[in-house]
Amino acid sequence: MYYKFSGFSQRLVGAVAAAAYAPQGLKPLASTESPALIFGTPTKLASDSPAAVSYLDKNKVPDLQKLFQKADGLPVHLKRGVPDQLLYRTTMALTIGGTIYCLIALYMASQPKSKK
């Protein structure tokens, strides 16, 4: 017995040999012509616009590598000075404050309400 896939019931159904060997849904070969452009705009070359190259300033990577690889005993997340220290201390304060707030909320939730 031969089977083919039914697009209607989405299952395999019995079929005759001719139907099983001629699968449905095959499309003819696509044309080799490129389709017409819908939103065709002229192409701009990178060399045409000087504003595209304005972001290429001095390469900072070697300087930053020297800064972060310097053996001064500081952790990497504090090597850039005051902004890193402020960010680190703010993060730690918020973390500790949130932990204390959670512990207080858990304590208050564990106490039964008093009946008046």
FENVEN-V607094 format. One record per residue. N is the residue number from 1. RES is the residue in one letter. SS is DSSP state (@ for helix, = for strand, . for the rest). D_FIRST is the distance of its C-alpha to the first C-alpha in Angstrom with 2 decimals. Layout:
N|RES|SS|D_FIRST + N|RES|SS|D_FIRST
//
This chain:
1|M|.|0.00 + 2|Y|=|3.78 + 3|Y|=|6.81 + 4|K|=|10.39 + 5|F|=|13.70 + 6|S|=|15.57 + 7|G|.|19.24 + 8|F|.|20.42 + 9|S|.|19.10 + 10|Q|.|18.85 + 11|R|=|15.56 + 12|L|=|11.91 + 13|V|=|10.26 + 14|G|=|7.07 + 15|A|=|7.45 + 16|V|.|7.57 + 17|A|@|8.03 + 18|A|@|11.69 + 19|A|@|11.70 + 20|A|@|9.76 + 21|Y|.|12.26 + 22|A|.|15.17 + 23|P|.|15.95 + 24|Q|.|18.35 + 25|G|.|21.74 + 26|L|.|22.84 + 27|K|.|26.51 + 28|P|.|28.59 + 29|L|.|30.95 + 30|A|.|33.91 + 31|S|.|37.28 + 32|T|.|39.63 + 33|E|.|42.61 + 34|S|.|43.95 + 35|P|.|44.06 + 36|A|.|47.46 + 37|L|.|49.43 + 38|I|.|49.79 + 39|F|.|52.41 + 40|G|.|53.93 + 41|T|.|57.09 + 42|P|.|59.24 + 43|T|.|58.73 + 44|K|.|61.64 + 45|L|.|62.50 + 46|A|.|63.76 + 47|S|.|66.95 + 48|D|.|67.74 + 49|S|.|68.28 + 50|P|@|70.87 + 51|A|@|69.87 + 52|A|@|66.56 + 53|V|@|68.50 + 54|S|.|71.01 + 55|Y|.|69.06 + 56|L|.|69.55 + 57|D|.|72.71 + 58|K|.|73.91 + 59|N|.|71.29 + 60|K|.|72.01 + 61|V|@|69.64 + 62|P|@|72.21 + 63|D|@|74.79 + 64|L|@|72.44 + 65|Q|@|71.36 + 66|K|@|75.04 + 67|L|@|75.60 + 68|F|@|72.71 + 69|Q|@|73.27 + 70|K|.|77.00 + 71|A|.|77.98 + 72|D|.|80.09 + 73|G|.|78.66 + 74|L|.|77.02 + 75|P|.|73.36 + 76|V|@|71.17 + 77|H|@|70.75 + 78|L|@|74.57 + 79|K|.|75.53 + 80|R|.|75.98 + 81|G|.|78.88 + 82|V|@|79.77 + 83|P|@|76.62 + 84|D|@|74.48 + 85|Q|@|76.92 + 86|L|@|76.87 + 87|L|@|73.08 + 88|Y|@|72.86 + 89|R|@|75.54 + 90|T|@|74.11 + 91|T|@|70.69 + 92|M|@|72.25 + 93|A|@|74.40 + 94|L|@|71.47 + 95|T|@|69.43 + 96|I|@|72.29 + 97|G|@|73.09 + 98|G|@|69.50 + 99|T|@|69.40 + 100|I|@|72.67 + 101|Y|@|71.47 + 102|C|@|68.29 + 103|L|@|70.36 + 104|I|@|72.76 + 105|A|@|69.92 + 106|L|@|68.40 + 107|Y|@|71.85 + 108|M|@|72.44 + 109|A|@|69.01 + 110|S|@|69.71 + 111|Q|.|73.00 + 112|P|.|72.86 + 113|K|.|74.42 + 114|S|.|77.87 + 115|K|.|78.46 + 116|K|.|81.57
//
